[in-house]
Amino acid sequence: MNTPQYSNLGDHAIAKAEIKFFHDYYQNVPVIELPGEILRKYFKYFKYFIKKKDFIFITGGGYLGNLWIREEMLVRNIIENYPNNNIFILPQTVYFTNDEKGINEKSKTISIYNNHKHLNVFLRDKRSYDFFEKYLKNIKSYYVPDIVLYLNESTACKVRNGILFCLRKDLEKTFNCKEVIKYFNDKHEILSYTDTVINETVSIKDRDIVLEKKFNEFRLAKMVITDRLHGMIFAAITGTPCIAFDNISKKVSGVYKWIESLEYIKVVNSFEEFVEAYNYINNLNNEYFNYSFDISMFQKIHHIIDEI
């Protein structure tokens, strides 16, 4: 439930990885994908088709909390309307602002989630996992990687060229890129710009084609500079050197803990740290990095589903 039919390719990559995971581990089990917009439009009708024995999976991402309240409210709606189903929230980040609105919404989330007797939540960063362990003691929570790390898109590619910037423009943005752009201009580097959110609606049918085009942008770059979580992850899974700056919810540094052994990916918090990371990666002298991530970490999700 709640998979994308919109322009955020990070969310589409999450859905792609989730579907691949289900097909790898549960080849003979039918998987029905209900995009968020379809779910909202026909929500009251699905109760006639979804049986008590069906497992409900809510797609992963970074939208639990009050930053993206429309998505949080849909999750609450699912939890409240399917009290007898086993529900799994796939790897997520949770973030509430430290103001009156955030405190009020946090209270509602805690009450609704804690009320469900068969809710399992997977968290992709330690801060989110600690939040659930502290406030949501009635439900089962698990610490696992971002599901996009299940994909391996690294291939030997043509010669890499230029610096690719992949930067946020929304309310999670904290990074001012002017100093970094000047740094590369002084080195006479070719700069180009992309985003994991594009200017077109992407359907389920077109998901793989559009994602492959975006992955190829990353494969052809000499280095990626990003403050998007999935900008960093797309770099990781395509074997592309990357320096990432954190965002407001700290999900970039939180998920980085899973891939900090990848020498070609660094997360920084200042311009000085950026320069140090650039010099380190630049000295690796390697145009092609093979993405090597222990996907057995995802067996934890498989084992939990199997136990239930």
C-alpha positions, 0 to 999 in steps of 0.5 A, a space after each residue: 500500500 501507498 506506493 508512488 505514482 508521482 515524480 519522486 524516484 527515490 520512492 519509486 526505487 523503494 517500491 522497485 526494491 520491495 517488489 523484488 524482495 517479495 518476488 525473491 523470497 515469496 515467488 508463489 505468493 500474489 502481491 497486489 500493489 495499491 498506489 497511494 492515490 488509488 488507495 485514497 480515492 477508493 479507500 472505503 471499497 478495499 475493505 470488501 476485498 482485503 481479507 483478515 488473513 491478508 498481510 498488509 505492507 505499507 511502503 517504506 520511505 521517510 514520511 512518518 511524522 508531521 513533515 509529510 502529514 498527508 502520508 502520515 495520516 494515510 498510514 494512520 487510516 490504514 492502521 485504524 481500518 484494518 485492526 485484525 490484519 498483520 500490518 508491516 511498515 517497511 523501512 522508514 524514518 520518523 520525524 516530528 518537529 519540536 513545536 506545538 504542531 509536532 508534539 500534537 501529531 506525535 501524540 496522535 501517532 503514538 495513540 493510534 499505532 500503539 492500539 494495533 495488536 498486529 503492527 510491525 515497523 521496520 526503521 532504517 535509522 537508529 534515531 527512528 528506531 530509538 523513537 519507536 522503542 521509547 514511545 511505541 512499546 506495544 508494537 514490534 519495531 526492528 532496525 534494518 537498512 533502507 530497502 533500496 540498498 537491496 538493489 545492485 545497479 553497479 556495472 562497468 561503465 564508460 569513462 566518468 565525467 564531471 560533478 553531478 549535483 543532486 540537491 533538495 528544494 523542499 522543507 527538508 533542505 539545510 545545505 547551502 551549496 554555493 561554497 561547494 560549487 565555487 570549489 569545483 568551479 575553481 578546479 574547472 570541473 564540468 558541473 551538471 544538476 539532477 534530482 531524484 524528483 523529476 518534472 513528470 508523473 511516473 506510473 508503475 508501468 514506466 517505473 523501471 525505464 525511468 529509474 534506469 535512465 536516472 541510474 545511468 546519470 549517476 553511473 556516468 558522473 565522476 562524483 555526486 554531491 547531494 543532500 538527498 538520501 536517495 541521491 546518496 543511495 543511488 550513488 552507492 548502488 551504482 558504484 559512484 563516488 559521492 559526498 552527501 550532506 545531511 538533511 533536517 531529519 538526519 535520515 542521510 547520516 542515519 542510513 549512512 551507518 549501513 554503508 559507511 564501509 563503502 570507501 567511495 561514499 562519505 557524509 559530511 556536515 561542513 565545508 571543511 569536512 567536504 574538502 577532506 572527504 573530496 581529497 580522500 575519495 579523489 585519491 582512491 584513483 578508481 573509476 569503477 567501484 563494485 557495490 558490495 553490500 551484505 543483503 543478508 541483512 534483509 533476511 531479518 525482514 524475511 524471517 519476521 514475516 515467516 514467523 508470523 
